[in-house]
């Protein structure tokens, strides 16, 4: 369905056109001053500027035409020529009925079947996921849900970091340990054992040890570099060992992502384009786009008008290893070949900004991007109370799994404080705490604009009042409980009788516009803001009206229908945010 604001834009556009002006001036949006009007159109000012005439005179002509339209209950001119518009209650009610029947719940069709590939932060093999990967998962998951709802064909790829130096470091560490000699015996080419010589737990200690050793000891680092090159060149024992690392890590990551409710269509990684790299490099060399610089093979991506120095993209290091810039470039070739996307979004920490700038420039220079717009959707850091990246009490990097556990524990504490669930089974209580804990973390993360750093404050995020995930879940549960108490009742045609109902109806009808705007800005915080406003509008409506105790049967039925519709919209927005609503709380 078209949104209410789009429908008003058509009507107003017609009026401008009838006055011999461009219909583009007819853009209508929700009013910035909801105390003055429901909607506004500022087009008369722009039209007057273009035609060098008086804006008020144009506004008057447009207003006269709009007044003849039964859609509007108010058409007013404010200031130099702003049009303030209100829609009749009957029209709002009719729109609510159309929305109720829409299987897409008012979502816009901005995708129109086009394909989006969404690349997540690329958690690394052998290292447990850290908190910055949490932000990628939460923001990226919200975006994939939103784009899908908006009619895009979405393909999400976890894009594991599985091909870099950290693998060489691990391989050499295992060689030095001497615990699995078969993988290093140059007389053996397989088959290798099916059982992994490592576990997620052992990797967690192996990797930091290997990385520290390489930092302290240059020959050790050199050995790790060589092992990486040999792995990439296909040495069988190393490939077999690498496969074990990947399998073990994937199992661990799957557990973490599942507990967050995040799913990917593809579990690919940097290694997936191994076969594309040599031909890509040959092609770039043949076209004179790749050159040797200080022993490395690079693509120069600087431009004359660059304000800051822009280093070249390194394809091959001097010892022959590839970096994730190389695999990121080859992955563009693969994605364009396999999916012909209109858009590829990389949801990765904003500290990687220049990395992506280099990769995108190289892709455009080489003509690899096909029809795809390439865009880095960066995000800021989640900090501790000291303003520095969030750490454990012991000072280590906080792991995602532990953070989720913290969220659940805090939720359990809060629920007990509120006396929620005292009479429920332990299982149900744990399930509620799980949903509330995850909502706490996700909402806190998504409600800030993604580029701002924020301070992680579990105490505040877990409150049942204010702009929090638990507050919104509670708001939804409360409506569920009203509807449960009312028993089975069929939806009836809407009618509105009060200012609170009108405000609520306008909010419900705005969802499609918010979904389009949040997509346009890649801004999940707009959905958070909307969910919060919707919950507050509902609270005001609930405080001002009888619902279950309403004695007029028609009024009671209409209000219950409105409750059900608000619940549907609230549940939908929370679902876009990746938040589940408990049955009861
Ligand atoms: N694996 C790298 C990291 O964790 C990020 C790779 C960025 N590239 C990508 N296509 N996601 O820092």
Boltz pocket constraint, residues with backbone or C-beta under 6 A from the ligand:
constraints:
  - pocket:
      binder: B
      contacts: [[A, 119], [A, 120], [A, 121], [A, 122], [A, 123], [A, 124], [A, 158], [A, 159], [A, 160], [A, 161], [A, 324], [A, 328], [A, 346], [A, 348], [A, 352]]
      max_distance: 6.0
